[in-house]
Amino acid sequence: MGLNKGKRNKKTHGKCRRCGEKAYHLQKGQCASCGFGKTKKRNDFNTAKPRKE
């Protein structure tokens, strides 16, 4: 009942041309870090603390 870990032989992520991170998904053609492959840059909303009012 284990997972098939023998089929992990392909590279999913390569080096991104925009940010240089190894987060460019080769099949999607999109970077998981900066969003290269789309027109707008990816910005992470989870980094800032929520405002208390």
Protein Blocks (a to p, Z undefined) as FASTA:
>chain_A
ZZcfklmmbcfbdcdfklopacbcfklopafklopaiabdcddfklpccddZZ
